[in-house]
Amino acid sequence: MPGVTLEMEPIEPQSLKKLSFRSLKRTRDLFSPIHGQLAPPDPESRRIRMSHKINVEYKGIKSASEIAPPQVNSAAAEASGSSNVLALTGPSDSSTSQKSGAQNALVGPSLQPKAPNFSTFAVMERIPSKWPRPVWRPPWKNYRVISGHLGWVRSIAFDPSNTWFCTGSADRTIKIWDVGSGRLKLTLTGHIEQVRGLAISQRHTYMFSAGDDKQVKCWDLEQNKVVRSYHGHLSGVYCLALHPTIDLLLTGGRDSVCRVWDVRTKVQVFALSGHDNTVCSVFTQPTDPQVVTGSHDSTIKFWDLRYGKTMLTLTHHKKSVRAMALHPTEHCFASASADNIKKFNLPKGEFLHNMLSQQKTIINAMAVNEDGVMATGGDNGSLWFWDWKSGHNFQQAQTIVQPGSLDSEAGIYAISYDVTGSRLVTCEADKTIKMWKEDEDATPETHPLNFKPPKDIRRF
């Protein structure tokens, strides 16, 4: 009503602030004890803890001291006089006195710790690491640089006689070089795009090449010309491998298919389809799985060569699997991706472990020799050497671009050991081929092994 006015009591100023402070103070007292100050030490709990630790540590000594000593006659006991502490009692209360004596002897002033914080590491048994320790290996050094190609050098293969090797390049040529001297012996032309894959047969005088022009060619090295071509790829061919015991050729390319060819009849035996992206690495072996492929879809597939079906798919990698290397003697292989280098067992494909360092670049090529030295080459020109058994990275080399090349052309595209495994050849983006060998002058004193076993290993 308009005539009635309600008189309200005046509000005390700052009352809301006081209430808030009071509420905050109460909340702090209830829920926020001072975490920086520890509770005062409880002598009883400390005594129990110490007696338990000493019991665990010196159990053998206590059990030895609890064996009943020979009885001493009363004359000897009387002769002890006032030395009642060392007098040995009779058989009636021997067990109780010995237990108390042993305990008093062990928890005496000499063994009781004086420090307020007794560390448990003093009585803990140190467990040695079960990780295999790497053997010392000499570092590798560059001893020869071969020039001659006019484009990026993309592929390499060694002849079984170990006298020459061939390289394929973005200049569309294949060049054959002498291993001992590094001199050019022959240049083969025929591809119309860069040559991405090379393989040399161990049973025939044939060399196989594949390139971005979708062509797969068979060269007769007695006539130095193409004798067969294998047609069927729908896009560029990125990798190539020869079966070691059967006359089969395997090629993988950008059409996401690994194709199996009969070498003699040029017939496509299988089209191993299942990858979702480019097949960029492949290797074969005589026993199942006879074909293993790696792809840009970050998977590795094992293939049954009898039926042309997938046996197993490994999904451990998170990035493209651009390189794989089969160990020459052990039944395992390694695969390289931008995230990690992983080792797998054969034939089941069990994951063994990651290499203990990360190269942190795109790894285009890798190779391993019989001595267990694995080399990986990256897009940034880094060449890392690894101990195969332990996964220890014992050398990190960096290639030097040739004068006239850009620093960004320090990329390694292909790696291969020679037949003996004592020389390493890298094919690079600065149009050169570099040869590496072990440093004979290195010793464990000049290049010590800096290895720390890993604390925790990722199991994926």
C-alpha positions in Angstrom: 0.0 0.0 0.0 1.3 3.5 -0.7 0.9 4.8 2.8 2.8 2.0 4.6 6.6 2.1 4.7 8.8 -0.8 6.0 11.7 0.3 8.1 14.7 -2.0 7.6 17.5 -2.3 10.1 20.7 -0.7 8.9 23.2 -3.2 7.6 26.5 -3.2 9.5 29.2 -2.2 7.0 31.9 -4.9 6.1 29.7 -7.6 7.6 29.8 -9.6 4.4 33.5 -9.4 4.2 33.8 -10.6 7.8 31.5 -13.5 7.2 33.5 -14.5 4.2 36.8 -14.4 6.1 35.3 -16.4 8.9 34.0 -19.0 6.5 37.4 -19.2 4.8 39.2 -19.5 8.1 36.9 -22.3 9.3 37.3 -24.2 6.0 41.0 -23.9 6.2 41.1 -25.2 9.7 38.9 -28.1 8.7 40.3 -29.2 5.4 43.8 -27.8 5.0 46.3 -29.0 7.5 49.9 -27.9 7.1 51.3 -30.4 4.7 54.9 -29.1 5.0 55.2 -30.2 8.6 55.4 -34.0 9.2 53.8 -35.6 12.2 56.1 -35.8 15.2 58.0 -39.1 15.2 56.5 -41.9 17.3 59.3 -43.8 19.2 57.3 -47.0 19.4 56.6 -47.2 15.7 60.3 -46.3 15.0 61.5 -49.1 17.3 59.2 -51.7 15.6 60.4 -50.5 12.1 64.0 -50.7 13.1 63.7 -54.1 14.7 61.9 -55.5 11.6 64.7 -54.1 9.3 67.4 -55.6 11.5 65.6 -58.9 11.7 65.4 -59.0 7.8 69.0 -58.0 7.4 70.7 -60.1 10.1 68.4 -63.2 10.3 71.4 -65.5 9.5 73.5 -64.1 12.3 70.7 -64.4 14.8 70.0 -68.0 13.8 73.6 -68.9 14.2 73.8 -67.2 17.6 70.7 -69.1 18.8 72.5 -72.4 18.7 72.9 -73.7 22.3 76.5 -73.3 23.4 78.2 -76.0 25.5 77.4 -76.0 29.2 80.0 -74.4 31.5 80.5 -75.8 35.0 79.6 -73.8 38.1 83.1 -73.1 39.0 83.7 -71.2 35.8 80.4 -69.4 36.4 81.4 -68.4 39.9 84.8 -67.3 38.6 83.1 -64.8 36.5 82.3 -62.8 39.7 80.6 -59.6 39.0 80.5 -60.0 35.3 76.9 -61.2 35.2 76.3 -60.0 31.7 78.6 -62.6 30.1 77.6 -65.5 32.4 75.8 -68.3 30.5 72.8 -69.8 32.2 71.8 -73.4 32.4 69.5 -75.3 30.0 66.3 -74.3 31.9 66.1 -70.7 30.7 68.6 -70.8 28.0 66.2 -70.2 25.1 64.7 -67.0 26.6 68.0 -65.6 27.7 69.6 -66.3 24.4 66.8 -64.6 22.4 66.9 -61.6 24.6 70.7 -61.6 24.5 70.8 -61.8 20.8 68.3 -59.1 20.5 70.1 -56.9 23.0 73.4 -57.6 21.2 71.9 -56.6 17.8 69.9 -53.6 19.0 72.8 -52.2 20.9 74.1 -48.7 20.9 76.7 -49.5 18.2 74.1 -50.6 15.6 71.4 -48.2 16.4 71.4 -45.4 13.8 72.2 -41.9 15.1 70.6 -40.1 12.1 67.0 -39.1 12.4 66.0 -40.2 8.9 67.1 -43.8 8.4 67.3 -44.6 4.7 65.8 -47.9 3.6 68.3 -48.1 0.7 70.9 -49.2 3.3 69.2 -52.5 4.0 67.6 -53.0 0.5 69.1 -55.5 -1.8 70.1 -53.8 -5.1 68.7 -55.7 -8.0 71.0 -55.7 -11.1 69.5 -54.7 -14.4 68.6 -57.6 -16.7 69.1 -55.5 -19.8 71.9 -56.9 -22.0 75.0 -54.7 -21.9 76.3 -53.8 -25.3 79.8 -54.8 -26.4 82.2 -52.0 -27.3 82.3 -51.2 -31.0 84.6 -48.8 -32.8 83.0 -45.8 -34.4 82.5 -45.6 -38.2 84.1 -43.0 -40.4 83.6 -41.8 -43.9 86.6 -42.7 -46.1 85.3 -42.1 -49.6 82.8 -39.8 -51.4 81.8 -40.9 -54.9 80.3 -38.3 -57.3 78.7 -39.0 -60.7 75.0 -38.9 -60.5 73.1 -35.8 -61.6 70.2 -36.3 -59.2 69.3 -37.6 -55.8 70.7 -41.2 -55.3 67.6 -43.2 -54.3 68.6 -47.0 -54.2 71.5 -49.3 -54.0 72.2 -53.1 -54.3 75.4 -55.1 -53.9 76.6 -57.9 -56.2 77.0 -61.3 -54.5 80.6 -61.4 -55.6 81.2 -58.2 -53.6 83.2 -56.6 -56.4 80.7 -54.0 -57.6 77.5 -52.3 -56.6 74.8 -50.4 -58.4 72.9 -47.3 -57.6 69.7 -45.8 -59.0 69.1 -42.1 -59.1 66.6 -39.4 -59.8 68.6 -38.6 -63.0 66.8 -41.8 -64.4 70.1 -43.8 -64.7 71.5 -46.8 -63.0 75.3 -46.7 -62.4 77.6 -49.6 -61.6 80.6 -48.8 -59.4 83.7 -50.8 -58.4 83.7 -51.5 -54.6 87.5 -51.4 -54.1 88.3 -48.2 -56.1 85.0 -46.4 -56.3 85.3 -45.9 -60.0 82.4 -45.9 -62.4 82.2 -49.0 -64.5 78.9 -48.7 -66.4 75.8 -46.5 -66.8 72.4 -48.0 -67.8 69.6 -45.9 -69.2 66.0 -46.9 -69.8 63.8 -45.5 -67.0 61.9 -42.3 -67.6 61.5 -41.4 -64.0 63.7 -41.7 -60.9 64.9 -45.3 -60.0 63.5 -46.2 -56.5 64.4 -49.9 -56.1 67.2 -52.2 -57.1 68.0 -55.9 -56.6 70.6 -58.3 -57.9 69.9 -62.0 -58.3 72.2 -64.5 -56.6 71.4 -67.3 -59.0 71.2 -65.5 -62.4 73.0 -62.7 -64.2 70.0 -60.5 -63.7 69.5 -57.1 -62.1 66.0 -55.7 -61.3 65.0 -52.1 -61.1 61.8 -50.2 -60.3 60.9 -46.6 -60.5 58.4 -43.8 -60.4 57.5 -44.5 -64.0 55.4 -47.6 -62.9 58.0 -49.8 -64.7 59.7 -52.8 -63.3 62.6 -54.0 -65.5 64.9 -57.0 -65.6 68.4 -56.3 -66.9 70.7 -59.0 -68.3 74.2 -57.9 -67.1 75.9 -60.1 -69.8 74.3 -58.0 -72.5 73.7 -54.8 -70.4 70.1 -54.4 -71.7 66.5 -54.9 -70.6 65.3 -58.4 -71.3 61.9 -58.3 -69.4 59.4 -55.7 -68.2 56.7 -56.4 -65.6 53.6 -54.3 -66.2 50.7 -54.0 -63.7 51.5 -51.2 -61.2 49.0 -48.3 -61.3 51.5 -45.8 -59.9 55.1 -45.4 -58.9 57.0 -48.4 -57.6 58.8 -47.6 -54.3 60.5 -50.8 -53.2 61.7 -54.1 -54.6 62.9 -57.4 -53.3 63.9 -60.8 -54.7 62.9 -64.1 -53.0 66.0 -65.9 -51.9 65.0 -69.4 -52.9 62.2 -69.1 -55.5 62.3 -67.1 -58.8 59.8 -64.5 -57.5 60.1 -60.8 -57.6 58.2 -58.5 -55.1 57.4 -54.9 -55.8 55.5 -52.4 -53.7 54.3 -49.0 -54.7 52.0 -46.0 -54.4 48.9 -48.1 -55.4 49.0 -49.7 -51.9 49.6 -53.1 -53.4 52.6 -55.5 -53.1 52.8 -57.4 -56.4 54.4 -60.9 -56.7 55.9 -61.6 -60.1 57.2 -64.8 -61.7 60.7 -63.7 -62.9 60.8 -65.9 -66.0 57.2 -65.8 -67.3 56.5 -62.1 -66.2 53.1 -63.3 -64.8 51.7 -61.5 -61.8 51.3 -64.4 -59.3 49.6 -62.4 -56.6 48.5 -58.8 -55.8 48.9 -58.6 -52.1 46.3 -56.0 -51.3 45.4 -54.9 -47.8 47.4 -51.8 -47.0 45.6 -48.4 -47.0 48.5 -46.4 -48.3 51.8 -46.6 -50.1 53.9 -49.8 -49.7 57.3 -48.3 -49.1 59.4 -51.2 -47.7 59.4 -55.0 -48.3 61.7 -57.9 -47.5 61.5 -61.6 -48.1 62.9 -64.7 -46.4 62.8 -68.5 -47.2 60.5 -69.4 -44.3 57.1 -68.1 -43.3 56.3 -65.3 -43.2 58.0 -65.2 -46.6 56.9 -61.6 -47.4 56.8 -58.7 -44.9 55.7 -55.3 -46.1 55.7 -51.9 -44.4 53.5 -49.0 -45.4 52.7 -45.3 -45.0 49.5 -46.5 -43.2 51.9 -47.2 -40.2 51.3 -51.0 -40.3 53.5 -54.0 -41.0 51.9 -57.0 -42.7 53.0 -60.6 -42.8 51.9 -62.4 -46.0 51.2 -66.1 -46.7 52.8 -66.6 -50.1 50.8 -69.8 -50.8 47.4 -68.2 -50.7 48.3 -64.5 -51.1 46.6 -63.6 -47.8 47.5 -61.6 -44.8 48.9 -63.7 -41.9 49.4 -60.9 -39.4 49.2 -57.1 -39.1 51.4 -55.3 -36.7 50.1 -51.9 -35.6 52.8 -50.8 -33.1 54.1 -47.9 -35.1 52.3 -44.5 -35.2 54.0 -43.1 -38.3 54.9 -44.4 -41.8 57.1 -47.5 -41.8 59.6 -46.4 -44.5 62.4 -48.9 -43.7 62.8 -52.4 -42.5 65.9 -54.6 -42.0 66.1 -58.4 -41.5 68.9 -59.6 -39.4 71.2 -61.9 -41.5 71.5 -64.7 -38.9 68.9 -64.1 -36.1 65.1 -64.7 -36.7 64.1 -61.1 -36.0 63.8 -57.8 -37.9 63.7 -54.1 -37.2 61.4 -51.5 -38.5 62.0 -47.8 -38.6 59.5 -45.0 -38.3 59.6 -41.3 -37.4 58.3 -42.2 -33.9 60.7 -45.1 -33.0 62.8 -48.0 -34.2 61.3 -51.3 -33.1 62.5 -54.9 -33.0 60.1 -57.8 -33.7 60.6 -61.5 -33.5 59.9 -64.0 -36.3 57.8 -65.9 -37.3 55.2 -64.8 -34.7 55.9 -61.1 -34.9 56.2 -60.6 -31.1 57.3 -57.1 -30.2 60.8 -57.3 -28.5 61.7 -53.7 -27.6 62.3 -50.2 -28.9 65.7 -48.9 -29.5 66.9 -46.9 -26.6 67.1 -43.5 -28.3 65.0 -41.6 -30.8 66.5 -40.2 -34.0 63.6 -37.7 -34.2 63.6 -37.5 -38.0 62.0 -39.4 -40.9 64.1 -42.6 -41.3 64.4 -43.5 -44.9 66.8 -46.5 -44.8 68.3 -49.0 -42.4 70.6 -52.0 -42.6 72.2 -54.5 -40.2 75.3 -56.7 -40.6 76.2 -60.0 -39.0 78.2 -58.4 -36.2 75.0 -56.8 -35.0 75.7 -53.2 -36.0 72.6 -51.5 -37.4 72.8 -48.2 -39.3 69.8 -45.9 -39.9 69.8 -42.9 -42.2 67.5 -39.9 -41.7 66.0 -37.1 -43.8 68.2 -34.6 -42.0 71.5 -36.4 -42.9 71.9 -38.1 -39.5 73.5 -41.5 -39.7 73.1 -43.4 -36.4 74.8 -46.6 -35.5 73.1 -49.1 -33.0 74.0 -52.2 -31.1 71.5 -54.7 -32.3 71.2 -56.8 -29.1 70.8 -54.0 -26.5 69.4 -51.3 -28.7 72.1 -48.9 -27.6 73.0 -46.0 -29.9 76.8 -45.9 -29.8 77.4 -43.3 -32.6 75.6 -40.4 -34.1 77.2 -39.3 -37.3 76.2 -36.4 -39.5 76.8 -36.4 -43.3 78.4 -33.3 -44.8 76.9 -32.0 -48.0 79.2 -31.5 -50.9 80.3 -28.0 -51.9 77.6 -26.4 -54.0 74.7 -28.3 -52.4 72.2 -26.8 -49.9 72.3 -27.8 -46.3 68.8 -29.1 -46.7 70.1 -31.7 -49.2 71.7 -33.6 -46.3 69.3 -36.5 -46.6 70.1 -40.2 -46.7 67.8 -42.2 -49.0 69.4 -45.7 -49.1 71.8 -47.7 -47.0 73.5 -51.0 -47.6 76.4 -53.1 -46.2 78.6 -55.0 -48.5 78.6 -58.8 -48.4 81.2 -58.9 -45.7 79.5 -56.3 -43.5 82.7 -54.3 -43.1 81.8 -51.4 -45.4 78.7 -49.3 -45.4 77.5 -47.3 -48.4 75.0 -44.5 -48.1 73.1 -42.8 -51.0 72.3 -39.2 -50.4 70.4 -36.2 -51.6 73.5 -34.2 -52.5 73.9 -36.6 -55.4 76.8 -38.4 -53.8 77.5 -41.9 -52.6 79.5 -42.1 -49.4 81.4 -45.2 -48.1 82.0 -45.8 -44.4 84.2 -48.2 -42.5 85.2 -48.8 -38.8 87.9 -46.5 -37.4 91.0 -48.7 -36.8 92.6 -46.2 -34.4 89.7 -46.1 -32.0 90.0 -47.9 -28.6 87.7 -48.2 -25.6 89.8 -45.5 -24.0 89.5 -43.0 -26.8 85.8 -43.7 -27.3 84.4 -45.1 -24.1 81.0 -46.9 -24.0 78.5 -44.6 -22.4 75.6 -46.9 -21.6 72.9 -46.7 -19.0 70.4 -49.5 -18.8 66.8 -48.2 -19.2 64.7 -47.9 -16.1 61.4 -48.6 -17.8 60.8 -50.1 -21.2 57.7 -49.2 -23.2 56.0 -52.5 -24.1 54.3 -51.1 -27.2 
